[in-house]
Amino acid sequence: MTKIKICGLQRVEDIEMVNKNLPDYVGFVFANSKRKVTKEKVKELIDRLDRRIKTVGVFVDEKSEDVEKVAKYCGLDILQFHGEETTEYCDCFRDRYEIWKAFSVRDRGIEKRLIEYKKYTDICLLDAYNKNVRGGSGKVFNWDLIEGVSKKYKIALAGGITPKNILEAVEKVEPYIIDLSSGVEIDGFKDEGKIKEIIKKIRRGGEDG
């Protein structure tokens, strides 16, 4: 079954929502973003989080020592890198954390990057390309560009996924993880109704009950 990550949590209310609905992962953004949170706030939120849910910290081109400090302070399970982090950079954390590396998909040449990073990461996260932002664009990219990729690599799919298109995304791409943020928000805040609908569609085939 496809796993679910809800990214960009910022509030105690967000934690209450995910504790009720139990996605597999939640993400906290430490990079420059409208969803950026401090390490102090993240620690407060994680302290309230159901222990069955794994925590992901999202970073962009931070010094490795700064990432380590934040990860230890907050008690993160997984580090997700959205910048130009090298294979060596990713590898230096692997004895302590699960590592996810994000890639922006522009064309079919994306598989060259996946081959390069396969030995150094646990998950390759594929998102829409946007020259102005590192992830979180809320835009769907052409899934035909990654046809068959999930059969060779363990991938997370991000980019404009909502309750309306999530079953199509799962059927067409067959990702290991679906990564959601703006697709489960209303007016910039996480919405429990959308989170519940997404999880129901993935885990119960869209059926009620």
Salt bridges, closest charged atoms under 4 A:
ASP14 OD1 - ARG11 NH2 2.90
ASP24 OD2 - ARG203 NH2 3.35
GLU40 OE2 - LYS39 NZ 2.99
GLU44 OE1 - LYS41 NZ 3.49
ASP47 OD2 - LYS43 NZ 3.40
ASP50 OD2 - ARG52 NH2 2.87
GLU68 OE1 - ARG96 NH2 2.70
GLU84 OE2 - ARG134 NH2 2.88
GLU85 OE1 - LYS101 NZ 3.77
ASP95 OD1 - ARG96 NH1 2.44
GLU111 OE2 - LYS152 NZ 3.06
GLU116 OE1 - ARG113 NE 3.57
ASP122 OD1 - ARG94 NH2 3.01
ASP144 OD1 - LYS172 NZ 2.91
GLU174 OE1 - LYS151 NZ 2.82
ASP179 OD2 - LYS5 NZ 2.75
GLU185 OE2 - ARG35 NE 2.90
GLU185 OE2 - LYS190 NZ 2.53
GLU192 OE1 - LYS20 NZ 3.79
GLU197 OE2 - LYS201 NZ 3.61
ASP208 OD1 - LYS200 NZ 2.85
